[in-house]
Amino acid sequence: MTPVQAEALPPILGGRDVVAQAPTGSGKTAAFGLGVLHAIDPEAVRTQALVLCPTRELADQVGKQLRRLATGIPNLKLSVLCGGIPLGPQLASLGHAPHVVVGTPGRIQELARKKALRLDGVRVLVLDEADRMLDMGFEAQLRDIVKRVPKDRQALLFSATFPDPIRTLANEMLRDPVEVSVEGGEVPAAIEQRFFEVEHARKAPLVAALLLRHRPESCVVFCNTRRDVSELADSLTHYGFTALALHGDLDQREREEVLVRFANRSCNVLVASDVAARGLDVEDIGAVVNHELPSDVDTYLHRIGRTGRAGRAGLALSLCTPREMPRAVAIEQQQGRPLRWERVEPLSVKPGRVPQPAMATLRIDAGRGDKLRPGDIVGALTGEAGLAKDAIGKIDVYDTRSYVAIARASAAQALARLRAGRIKGRKFRVNPLG
């Protein structure tokens, strides 16, 4: 078990309320997921557990993990209910009440108000990434939902950071909770941290210089504002990097496609804000870059914790202007050792010097609604398209669209053959992304 599982599971299985500070990637979903499934009576056809998440992507991720954990429970129904997608199919799906609901606060509140989703049978309520739900303005929805569930339900609150608003929320919504913290201000030894004092105007070329110096296969660059996210992504694209922006102004489809491309290695630099990056389910991120230091140490630790997972080596590179120096001092004080400061100079970025991602992504305008499966796409690519299996990467199938990663050198051939041929006996529109 991971530390959060070892500390949180006993009180969770014992029926206690729990408030836990645990970063993404710590194994917290299994911790609360086992507690949720332990409390379910599959023969009782009513909603017995509700898991609230800040974003659709995190809700999808949690839903998938809970389904895997519930493999041995017959006839268990789990529904993921989020905004950004049509309401009609969700209303239809609630004709037969799911045992477990995972969703975002806005959509859950809407369905509850329409009396399509009944919450009076909820035994376990989970608030996952509670700090980001507050950051995104969901406090009113959370309070309304909590009023709709029974007062004697078990409540589990998980948060990567623990600012005062979270403590207030926990005090009001939980009953004598057991407190669990697995962060403790420590950074895994596998993560190498380096700091660079810079002038603000030179940050973009210096980020490019660091990416060229270290050449990580995948990298997340964190910015504090949406404007910085967009401007830095544009600058890195100008330098020749395959960089994509992830921030709150993207619509659901744009966000999905950014995440798909980063996860399947057809984009090697993701520039993101903290809120947008929650729910980012990507293994083996080679490096994290802080374009600007965050205002609190917990957020810094959460950011850099995305690299160096599962014992792998990780790299955290942080740019710091003189104005940000107090933030660096706070990080140093919490870690109890001097920070490693280095110099970096802008490099002349010449054509061909910038590393390109190994894969490219093709979008197929067909998905689960067309009965399309990953195996059908593989069959079309290795059959009529004539690709070797090792040229095919990650495949993501959604309701109306599918995405397939192809080795960059074979992408043009795959696109041409798929456009000329058929998938599962039918012709579908196929386009490259990017």
C-alpha positions, 0 to 999 in steps of 0.5 A: 500500500502507498502511505495514504492508503495505509493511513486512510483505509483503516478509518475509512473501512471503519466508517469514520469521516476522513480528511486527507492531504494527499497529492495526485499520484499518491494512490488516494483513489484506491483508498477512498474507492475501496471504502466506497465499494465496501459500503455498497449493497449491490442488491439495493437499486439506489445511489449509495455513493457520490464522488465529486471532482473538479473537472470532467477529466478527473471524474473520468479517471476516477470512474475508470479506476473505480470500475477496475476495483469493482470488477468482482462486484456483480451488477454494480452500476457506476455513472460518470455525470459531468458538465460539458456534454449533453444532458439528455443521455445522462437523464435517460441513464438515470432511469435505472439508478446507479449505485455509484455516481462520480461527477462534477458539482455543477452537473450533479446539482443540476440533476439533483434539482431536476429530481433525476438524481436522488441523493437521499440514499447516499451512504458515502460522500467523497470530495476529491481535489477539494481545494481545486473545487473551491478554486474553481468557484464550486463552494455554493454547489458543494454546500447545496449537494451536502444538504441533499445527502443524509446527515448520517452519511460517511464523508471523505475529503481529499485535498492536495493542499490544505489552505484555510477555506478547506479547513473551514469546509472540513469542519462544517461538512465532516463529523469528528474526522480522522486527519491524514497527511502524507505530504509532510513538506518532503520531496521524493529523493528521485526529483532533482530540483534546480532554481534559476534567478531571471528577469521576467522579460527573459523567461520565455527564451530561458524556458526554451533554453532549459528544454533544449539543454535537458531535452525531456521526452515530456514536460509540463510547464506551469504558469500562474495565469491563463494569459501566461499559459497562452503567451508561453505556449505561443512562444515555445511554438515559435521556437519550434517546440510542439507545445500546447496550452491547457487552461480554463478558457478551452472548451471541452473538446479542445481540452480533451484533444490537448490531453490526448495528444500529451498523453499519447506522446504527440506533444512533448510540452504542455503549458498549463495552469494549476487548476487546468492540470488537475486530472492530468493522468499521464505517467512518466513525465520527464520534467516539470518547469515552473515558469513562475513560482506559485504563491504557496509551498504546497502548490509547488510540491504538488506541481513537481510531484508530477515528475519522478513517480514510482521511483523514476528519476524526475527533474524540476526546474524553476525560474525565479525573478527577484520579486518571487525570491520570498517564495523560494525562501519559503520552499527552502525553509520548508525543505530544511536545506539550501536550494540549488541555484544555477545560471542559464543563458538563452540559446540560439534556436536553430531549425532541427535543434528542437526535439520533435515528439515521437508520435503524431495523432489522427482523429477519426470522426467516429466513436463508441456511438458507431460501435467503434473499438480500438481493435477495429482501428488497429485492424484497419491500420495493420490491414489496408493501411499496411502499418506495422503494429509497433508504429501504432501507439495509444488509442482513445475512443470517445462517444463520437470521436477516436484518436490514434497515435502513429509513429511520426515517420508513418503518420502520412502513410496511415492518414492517406491509407485510412482516408482511402480505405475503410474501418469496420467496412465503413468510411469515416472522416480522418484528419491529423491534429496539429 
